[in-house]
């Protein structure tokens, strides 16, 4: 959540900078926003992978308890 908040703030900053400094081309702004979206997707996939790993660990522990019971 904190990471997304930072990315959202950066995205707003890119948009505000574009409005304040029209010397930036639309392509430059699009590239910056695409980079932010890519970073956001990477964060989502990392979080999903960590969640799956955590569930896998829980399952392993539950199975070990049953075997040892």
Buried (B, 14 or more C-beta within 10 A) or exposed (E): EEBEEEBEEBBEEBEEEBEEEEEBEEEEBEEBBEEBEEBBEEBEEEEEEEEEEEEEEEEEEEEEEEEEE
